[in-house]
């Protein structure tokens, strides 16, 4: 081997030794001890708005108003807010944060109303059945045995208890030689206690124990139902026993059934007054808030990440995007149309119907131009106020969703009122819908008594 070849071999060997040592050193370096750099997005800086003061550590979030109307684009939106307004054919008029989640507050009741209508239809009535395990002595007007009451009617109240006493009188029964027994799902006067409800029923059916408040409600019911003159005297039955809550035995005789007003009327009252008890009871019929959410998700094509509910009334922490609420409005509108109904059949008409929209959009020009559902949570999520539904203008109708969060409810409402009016002015101004108002008291007085042979 010549001198140059020996030097080449020596240098090659040295290079291999150095590389091997370096590789060994790298292999022995523990991977968890390697430097890791973490990058964070810059913290957004809140900006002041004329409508709402910053609350706590909440930060107003704005994705930027998207609209072709300069007057709307210049509006300062308060707090953490989402807005979506569309024409009936789906064209976007205004959009802001429509894919962000918000607390919809009582706008959840729109979902509950939709799910109930989808499942039961607008003509469904709650049944409160009256049974006995005894026999009737016509000579003395006495029912010898217990009277059983079973039903889940969330609207059942004083007037309905007196109506049942009146029907017993019509059958000739004035004394019940036994007890009043109610099931554990029975509720009266919006009470969550079945025992308290049974106690109230027990006293209300007896004319001698009936409260003055119950008497007033009964007389109003007669007037609202058009039954003045049809009931003779003062209805009432007396019990020799007490009241209890227990399961209904299987071997009973059905006397008759008290049927509530149709579901469409119950929904109208629920949404006009934003009644939480009614909404929760209606949701319970379907299996609770989760079942309500699933019905909406499946039928409106909404992903759970955009629509999740913890309650059927809107209390607490629910999460919905304006986009999801818009989809819900559209499927609800379509389903109502199948029954020849509109939003006005189940939602309050602003400035006309009693309830949460009674004193809003009630000027000479705006009255009757907005149909929708409010939502209010003064403290939850830093304060939330919402409004969704349908607005009418001289140049057509539009669906709208406004979710305001993290601020003062009063200022949010002022923003909603002014913004809806501003939108209407871009289309020729507000225009009242065609609507023949019926008092809510008259709507819920549309109850009736039925017998087994009548329902066959």
C-alpha positions in Angstrom: 0.0 0.0 0.0 1.6 3.4 -1.0 1.9 6.4 1.3 -1.1 8.3 -0.1 -3.5 5.3 0.1 -2.5 4.7 3.8 -3.3 8.4 4.6 -6.7 8.2 3.0 -7.7 5.1 4.9 -6.5 6.6 8.2 -8.5 9.8 7.7 -11.6 7.8 6.7 -11.4 5.7 9.9 -11.0 8.8 12.0 -14.1 10.4 10.4 -16.2 7.2 11.1 -15.2 7.3 14.8 -16.1 11.0 15.2 -19.5 10.5 13.5 -20.3 7.4 15.7 -19.5 9.3 18.8 -21.7 12.2 17.8 -24.6 9.9 17.0 -24.3 8.2 20.3 -24.4 11.5 22.1 -27.6 12.5 20.3 -29.3 9.2 21.0 -28.6 9.6 24.8 -30.3 13.1 25.0 -33.7 12.6 26.8 -36.4 13.9 24.4 -38.5 15.4 27.2 -35.7 17.6 28.2 -35.5 19.3 24.8 -36.4 22.9 24.7 -40.1 23.5 23.8 -41.3 26.9 22.6 -44.9 27.9 23.3 -46.6 30.6 21.1 -49.7 32.4 22.3 -52.0 34.6 20.4 -52.0 38.3 21.5 -54.7 39.1 24.1 -57.5 41.1 22.5 -58.0 44.6 23.8 -61.6 45.6 24.5 -63.1 48.7 23.0 -65.8 50.8 24.6 -69.3 51.0 23.2 -72.1 53.5 23.8 -74.6 50.8 24.8 -72.9 48.7 27.5 -70.2 49.0 30.1 -67.6 46.2 30.4 -68.5 43.8 33.2 -65.8 41.9 35.2 -63.1 40.5 32.9 -65.4 39.9 30.0 -64.1 41.1 26.7 -66.4 42.3 23.9 -65.9 40.2 20.8 -66.8 41.4 17.3 -66.3 39.6 14.1 -67.2 42.8 12.2 -70.6 43.7 10.9 -71.3 42.3 7.4 -74.0 44.2 5.5 -74.4 46.1 2.3 -76.3 48.9 4.1 -74.0 51.7 5.3 -76.4 52.8 8.0 -76.3 49.3 9.6 -72.5 48.9 9.1 -71.8 52.0 11.2 -73.8 50.8 14.2 -71.8 50.1 17.3 -72.8 46.6 18.6 -72.7 46.3 22.4 -70.9 43.6 24.5 -70.3 40.1 23.2 -73.0 39.9 20.6 -74.2 37.9 17.6 -76.6 39.1 14.9 -78.1 37.5 11.9 -80.9 38.9 9.7 -82.0 37.2 6.5 -84.7 37.7 3.9 -87.2 34.9 3.5 -85.3 33.5 0.6 -82.1 33.3 2.6 -80.2 36.4 1.6 -78.1 37.8 4.4 -79.1 41.4 5.4 -76.9 41.7 8.5 -74.4 39.2 10.0 -72.1 39.6 13.0 -70.6 36.6 14.9 -73.3 34.3 13.6 -71.1 31.2 14.2 -70.1 32.1 17.8 -72.0 30.5 20.7 -74.1 32.6 23.1 -76.5 32.0 25.9 -79.9 32.3 24.2 -81.8 32.7 27.5 -85.5 32.2 27.0 -85.1 32.0 23.2 -84.7 28.3 24.2 -88.5 28.2 24.5 -88.7 28.5 20.7 -86.9 25.2 20.5 -89.2 23.6 23.1 -92.2 24.9 21.3 -90.9 23.5 18.0 -90.1 20.1 19.5 -93.6 19.8 21.1 -95.3 20.8 17.9 -93.2 18.4 15.9 -94.1 15.5 18.3 -97.7 16.2 19.4 -99.1 18.7 16.9 -101.0 21.9 17.6 -104.3 20.3 18.5 -103.0 18.0 21.3 -104.8 18.4 24.6 -103.6 17.3 28.1 -106.0 14.8 29.8 -106.8 15.0 33.5 -108.8 11.8 34.2 -111.3 11.5 37.1 -111.8 7.9 38.5 -113.5 6.3 41.4 -113.4 3.0 43.2 -116.9 3.4 44.6 -120.5 3.5 43.7 -123.0 6.3 43.4 -126.2 6.6 45.5 -128.5 8.8 43.5 -131.0 9.2 46.4 -128.5 11.0 48.6 -126.2 12.4 45.9 -123.3 10.5 47.5 -120.3 8.8 45.9 -119.4 6.0 48.3 -115.7 5.6 47.6 -112.5 7.6 46.7 -112.1 10.1 43.9 -108.9 9.7 41.9 -107.3 12.5 39.7 -104.5 11.7 37.3 -102.9 14.0 34.7 -99.9 16.0 33.6 -101.7 19.2 32.4 -99.2 22.1 33.2 -102.1 24.6 32.9 -104.4 23.0 35.4 -105.6 25.6 37.9 -108.4 26.8 40.2 -110.9 27.1 37.4 -110.3 23.5 36.3 -110.8 22.1 39.8 -114.1 23.9 40.0 -115.0 22.7 36.5 -114.5 19.1 37.7 -116.7 19.8 40.8 -119.3 21.3 38.4 -119.3 18.2 36.2 -119.7 15.9 39.3 -122.7 18.1 40.3 -124.1 17.6 36.8 -123.9 13.9 37.4 -125.8 14.3 40.7 -122.8 13.9 43.0 -122.4 16.4 45.8 -120.8 14.4 48.6 -117.8 12.0 48.3 -117.7 9.5 51.1 -114.0 9.0 50.8 -110.7 10.6 50.0 -109.2 12.7 47.1 -106.2 10.9 45.7 -103.9 12.4 43.1 -100.9 10.9 41.2 -97.4 12.1 41.7 -97.3 13.8 38.3 -100.3 16.0 39.1 -99.7 19.7 39.2 -102.0 22.6 40.0 -101.4 26.4 39.9 -97.8 25.9 38.6 -96.8 24.1 41.8 -93.9 21.6 41.7 -95.3 19.7 44.6 -98.0 17.0 43.8 -99.0 16.9 47.5 -99.5 20.7 47.6 -101.4 20.5 44.4 -103.7 17.7 45.8 -104.3 19.9 48.9 -105.3 22.9 46.7 -107.5 20.7 44.6 -109.2 19.3 47.8 -110.0 22.8 49.1 -111.0 24.3 45.7 -113.6 21.6 44.9 -115.4 22.2 48.2 -117.4 25.5 47.9 -117.2 26.0 51.6 -113.4 25.8 51.7 -112.8 27.6 48.3 -110.6 30.7 48.5 -111.8 34.1 47.2 -109.0 34.0 44.6 -110.3 30.6 43.3 -113.8 32.0 43.0 -112.5 35.1 41.1 -110.6 32.8 38.7 -113.7 30.6 38.2 -115.9 33.6 37.4 -113.4 35.0 34.9 -113.1 31.5 33.3 -116.9 31.4 32.8 -116.7 34.8 31.1 -113.7 34.0 28.9 -115.1 30.7 27.8 -118.6 32.0 27.0 -120.2 29.8 29.6 -122.0 32.4 31.8 -125.5 31.1 32.3 -124.6 27.6 31.4 -123.6 26.7 35.0 -126.4 26.9 37.6 -125.5 27.8 41.2 -122.2 27.5 42.8 -120.4 24.2 42.0 -118.9 22.2 44.8 -118.5 18.7 46.4 -117.5 17.8 49.9 -115.2 15.0 51.0 -115.6 13.1 54.3 -111.9 12.0 54.1 -108.6 13.6 53.3 -106.2 14.1 50.4 -103.3 11.9 49.4 -100.7 11.3 46.6 -100.3 7.7 45.5 -100.3 5.5 42.4 -103.6 4.9 40.7 -104.9 1.3 41.1 -105.7 -0.6 37.9 -109.3 -1.6 38.9 -111.0 1.8 38.8 -114.0 3.2 36.9 -113.3 6.2 34.7 -116.0 8.9 35.3 -114.9 11.5 32.8 -111.8 13.5 31.6 -111.0 17.1 31.7 -109.2 18.2 28.5 -106.9 21.2 28.5 -106.9 23.9 25.8 -105.2 22.9 22.6 -101.4 22.8 22.5 -101.3 25.9 20.2 -103.0 28.0 22.9 -100.7 26.7 25.6 -97.7 27.5 23.5 -99.0 31.0 22.9 -99.3 31.7 26.6 -96.0 30.0 27.4 -94.1 32.2 24.8 -96.0 35.4 25.5 -95.3 35.4 29.2 -92.1 33.4 28.9 -93.4 31.0 31.6 -90.5 28.8 32.8 -92.7 26.3 34.6 -94.7 25.6 31.5 -91.6 25.3 29.3 -90.0 22.8 31.6 -93.1 20.7 31.9 -93.5 20.7 28.1 -89.9 19.7 27.7 -90.3 16.9 30.3 -93.0 15.4 28.0 -90.3 14.8 25.5 -87.6 13.6 27.9 -86.1 16.9 29.0 -83.7 19.4 27.5 -81.5 16.9 25.8 -84.4 15.4 23.9 -85.6 18.9 22.9 -82.1 19.6 21.5 -81.9 16.4 19.6 -85.2 17.0 17.9 -84.0 20.4 16.8 -80.6 19.2 15.7 -81.9 16.3 13.6 -84.7 18.2 11.9 -82.9 21.5 11.3 -79.6 20.0 10.4 -77.7 21.6 13.2 -74.5 20.2 14.8 -74.5 19.8 18.6 -71.5 22.2 18.8 -73.9 24.9 17.6 -76.9 23.9 19.7 -76.7 22.4 23.2 -79.3 22.7 26.0 -79.3 22.2 29.7 -82.9 23.4 30.3 -86.1 23.5 28.3 -86.9 27.0 29.6 -83.7 28.9 29.0 -82.6 29.2 32.6 -79.0 28.4 33.3 -76.2 27.8 30.8 -77.4 26.9 27.3 -75.3 27.5 24.2 -76.6 28.3 20.7 -75.2 30.2 17.7 -77.3 32.8 15.8 -76.9 30.6 12.7 -78.5 27.6 14.6 -81.3 29.8 15.9 -81.9 31.0 12.3 -82.2 27.4 11.1 -84.6 26.7 13.9 -86.8 29.7 13.0 -87.0 28.4 9.4 -88.0 24.8 10.2 -90.5 26.1 12.8 -92.0 28.4 10.2 -92.3 25.6 7.7 -93.9 23.3 10.3 -96.4 25.9 11.3 -97.3 26.5 7.6 -98.3 22.8 7.4 -101.0 23.5 9.9 -101.9 26.8 8.3 -100.3 28.7 11.2 -97.8 31.4 11.5 -95.4 32.7 14.2 -98.2 34.9 15.5 -100.2 31.8 16.4 -97.7 30.8 19.1 -95.4 33.9 19.6 -96.3 37.4 21.0 -97.0 40.1 18.5 -95.2 43.2 19.8 -97.3 46.1 21.0 -100.5 44.0 20.9 -100.3 40.7 22.9 -99.9 40.8 26.7 -96.5 39.7 28.0 -92.9 40.3 27.3 -93.4 42.3 24.0 -96.4 44.2 25.2 -94.5 47.5 25.6 -91.9 47.1 22.8 -92.2 48.2 19.2 -95.5 49.8 20.2 -95.3 53.2 18.5 -98.0 54.2 16.0 -96.1 52.9 13.1 -94.3 49.9 14.6 -97.2 48.2 16.5 -97.8 44.7 15.1 -94.7 44.7 12.9 -92.5 42.4 15.1 -93.4 38.8 16.1 -90.8 37.2 18.3 -89.4 35.8 21.5 -87.5 37.6 24.1 -84.8 36.2 26.5 -83.5 37.7 29.7 -80.9 36.6 32.2 -79.8 39.5 34.3 -76.8 37.8 35.9 -76.0 34.6 34.1 -73.0 34.9 31.8 -72.6 38.5 32.8 -76.1 39.4 31.7 -77.9 38.2 28.6 -80.7 39.6 26.5 -82.0 38.1 23.3 -84.6 38.6 20.7 -85.5 36.5 17.7 -88.4 36.1 15.3 -89.9 37.9 12.3 -89.9 41.6 11.5 -92.2 43.0 8.9 -91.5 46.0 6.6 -93.3 47.7 3.7 -91.0 45.8 1.4 -91.3 42.3 2.9 -90.6 40.1 5.9 -87.3 39.1 7.4 -86.1 36.6 10.0 -83.8 37.9 12.7 -81.7 36.8 15.6 -80.0 39.1 18.1 -78.0 37.7 21.0 -76.5 40.2 23.4 -74.3 39.0 26.3 -72.0 40.4 29.0 -73.7 43.6 29.9 -76.7 45.4 31.2 -80.0 44.0 30.0 -81.7 47.4 29.8 -79.0 48.7 27.4 -79.2 45.5 25.4 -83.0 45.9 24.9 -82.5 49.6 23.9 -80.0 48.4 21.3 -82.4 45.7 20.0 -85.3 48.1 19.7 -83.3 50.7 17.9 -81.5 48.2 15.6 -84.7 46.4 14.5 -86.3 49.8 13.8 -83.2 50.8 11.8 -83.3 47.6 9.7 -87.0 48.2 9.0 -86.3 51.7 7.8 -83.9 50.3 5.2 -86.9 48.6 3.7 -89.5 51.4 3.6 -90.3 51.3 7.4 -92.3 49.0 9.6 -95.6 47.4 8.5 -98.1 45.6 10.7 -98.9 42.0 10.0 -102.4 40.8 9.4 -103.4 39.7 12.9 -106.7 39.4 14.8 -105.8 39.4 18.5 -107.5 37.1 20.9 -107.0 37.5 24.6 -104.7 35.0 26.2 -107.4 34.3 28.9 -109.9 33.4 26.2 -107.4 31.1 24.5 -106.6 29.0 27.6 -110.3 28.9 28.5 -110.9 26.5 25.5 -111.1 23.5 27.7 -113.7 20.7 27.7 -115.1 17.7 29.5 -115.2 14.4 27.6 -116.5 10.9 28.3 -114.9 7.6 27.2 -117.5 6.9 24.5 -116.9 10.4 23.0 -113.2 9.7 22.4 -113.7 6.3 20.7 
